[in-house]
């Protein structure tokens, strides 16, 4: 990977949002070298550094290994600095709730630092209740461009399970959905009314309010002729609660990763298992 660009759904899809610093230094890609040469150091963080691009108001985050540069939205930069100053670790009681909910761990195939994300309902210090939250644990600051709504953990008074989240087992299954075309990995579930709902890959919440997680009874096999409208929750509807990393989180990450691996192995065994022979095939040994 030498560079990543903004999604084609944004205004300027040709704008670079991430690049490999070593590739940029070689000069083989002129635009990358120009950006890299224009980066002026601004601030040292506990993990990585922040630079400003000369001649622009663009802020870039360079990771602790000095290998990747990521463009940070200007409205996120203060969040970076607040993240760096604070502890942002849950109490034991809060962590017990999050562990019981279960999280989705990052994998080696994701182009981001390791993380665990847990769906939850939270109550802010102001008393406001938000049902569609993802508690995001990571040792890296929150640079993700799709984090449209962010609050820091120390703004939270209480954490509870969200009645709109899928079960942990189904959330893990959603991570294993097969990609049938570029960017589309349909994941289908069945409701207690025998309706089918289709999502695109990794799924945390079942609906924006009309269906509860408890109404989902099982994963359903993919039927290509029945793929309907996607039920995914827009990123803009989700609030990310930003946390840091400690030994407890590492244990949660390891546990959730192991659960995902077990599910993947079981799925692979099922896919390679030969079909059962019919009565007549057994008789004639075919």
N, C-alpha and C positions, 0 to 999 in steps of 0.2 A: 504494500500500500504506500503510494507516494503522496496522494492528496484525496480529501473527501470534499464534496460540494454540498451546498444547501439543497434540500429537497426541491424537486421540480414544482411542488405546490406552493413554494414561497415566491416572493416577487422576483428575486434575482437568482435563478438556479445555477448560474455559473460562478457564483461567489464561493471561494475556497473557505472552508470552516475548519479544516484540520490538515496537517501535512507532516511528513517525516522530515525531521531536521537534517539528518545525514544526507538524504537525497537532495534537499534544498542547497546544502553546502557544495555539492558537486557542480552545480550550475547547469546540469543537464536539462532542467526544467526552469526556464527563465523566470516565470511568474513566481515560482516558489522561492527562488534565490532573491528576487527583489523584495519580497515580503520579509524573508529572514534577515536580510541585510538592513532592513528598516526598523527592526525591533530594538527598542530602547528599554533597558531594565527599569522597572518601577518599584517592585516590592518583592521581598523574600517572604515566602510562606513556610509554615512548618512542613508542608509537602509541596514542593515545586516552587515556581516563581511566576510573577505577573510582569508582562511587558506591554508597552504601548507602541503602536506602529507609527513611525514618524510620518507627518503629513496627514494623518487621519486621527480619528478618535477611537480607533479599534484597539481593544484590549485582547491580549493573547496569554493563555495559560500554558506554560511549558512544564511537563511532568518532572518528577524528581530524578529520573534517569536521563533527562535532557535528550529524549528521543522523539517526542511528539509535541507539536504546538497545536493548541485548540483555540479557536476564536470564541470569546465570551461576549454574550450580549451585554451592552452597557448597563442595562437595568439589573444585571446579575452581579456586577463587580463588587458592590457594597456587601452583598450576601457572602461573597468569597471572603472578604475581610472579617466579617462577623463570624463566619464559620471558623476562621483561623484562630480567633481570640478565645473561643468558648470551648467548654468540655463536651457538651452535647451528647451525653450518655444517659440512657434511661435508668431510673431507679430499679432496684431488684423487683419490686412489685410490678412496675411497668414491663420490665423485661419478661417476667413470668407470663404476662398476658400475651405478649408478642410471640413468645416461644410456643404457647398453646395454639395460636393461630397458624403458625408455620409460614415460612417465607419461600420466595423463589430466588435461588442463588444464581449469580452470573456464571457463565461457562467459558471455556477456553476459546469458543468461537465468537464471543462478543468483543467488539472493539472498544471496550471500556475497562477501567480498573474494576477489581472484584467488588461485588456488592451483594447485599441481601435486601429484598423488598417485601414488606409485609402489609397487606391491606388491612385497614382498621377504620374505626370511627373514633374521632378525637373530640375532646372538649378543650377549647382554648382558655387561657387565663381570663379572658373577657366573658366567658360563659357561652360563647358561640359553639354549637355542635356542628361538625362537618363529617358526614357519613362516607364520603368518597376520598379517603386519604391513603397514601402509600408511605409507610415509614421506610425511609431509604437509609441504609447503613453502608458506608464506604469509607476507606482510609483516604480517599481523594476528595477535593472540594467539589461542589455541585455545579459542574460546567455544562451539563446536558442542556441543549437548546430547547428540548421539548418539555422542560420543567417550567411550565408557564406560571404556575401558582406554587410558591414555596414559603414555608415557615420553618423556623428553627425549633428544635426540640424544647428549648427552654421557654417557648411560648405556649407549651401544652400543659394542661392541668391533669387530664385524664385520658387514658387509652382503653378502648373496648373493641371487641370484635364488631365488624360491620355486617349487618344482616343482608347486605347486597353483594357480599363477596362469595365467590365459589369456594367449595371445600378445598382443603389443601391438596388432597389427592387429585382432584380435577385440575387444579391450577398447575400442578406438576405435569400432568398429562398434556396440558395445552402447550407446554414447552417442547413436546416431542412431535407436534403436528408436522406432517410431511409437506414440503413446499411443492405444489403442483404447477405453479408458474411463478415467474420472478416476483418476489414480494408478497406472495399469497400462499399462506399455509392454513387451510381451513381446519377449524376445530369445532366439532359439532357435539352438542349436548341435548339431552331429552328432558322435558319438564314432566311434572306429575300429571299434566293434562295431555301428555303424549305429543306435545309440540316440539319441533326441532329448532334449535337456535344455533346459528353459525357465527363463529368468531375468527379472527385472523391471528393464528399463532398464540403467543403467550397472553393469557387472559387472567385478570384479577377479579373484576367485578362483572356480575351477570346482567345488570341493567342499571339504568339511571333512576329507577324508583318504582317501576311497575312490576318487576319480578324480584323475589328474594332468593338468596342463595339456597335456602332450604327447599325451594320448589324444584330444584334441579336434582333428578334422580340418578342420572348416569351419563357417561360419554356414549355417543351414538356413532356407528360406523359411517364413514363418508360415502354418500351416494351422489355422484357427480351430477346427475340429472335433478337433484333436489337442492342444490346449493342456492340458497335464497339470499335475501338482504342481510348484510353483516350487522351484528348487534353490538359491535365494539363501543366502548365508552370513549368519547373524544378526550385527548390529553388535556384540553382546556377545562374539562369538568373535574379533573383530579388535582388534589392538593398534595404536594410532596412535603413530608416532614423530614427535615435533614438532620441526620445523626452522624456520629463518628464511629470508630471501630475499637473494640477491645477484645479480651480473651473470651468473654461470653458470646460476643457476636461471631467470633471465629468458630466457636463450638456450634453455634446455630448454623453457620454457613456449611460446616463439615457435615452436620446431621442432614440438612436439606439436600446437599450435594449427593450424599450416600443414598437418600431416598429416591432421588432422580435417577441415579445410576442403576438401582435395583429395578426401577420401572422400565428403564431403557433396555436392560438385559432381558427382562421378561417379554418385552415387546419384540425384540430381535429373535428370541427363541420361537415365539408364536409365528413370526413371519417366515422362518425357514423350516418349520415343521412340515413334513410331507402330508398331503391330504390322506384322510382315512380311506381304506379300500372298501369297496362295496362287498356285499355278501357273495356275489358271483365271482368277483375278482379274487377273493380269498379261496374259493373252491378251486378255481382254475389257476391259482397262483400267478395271476397277472399283476 
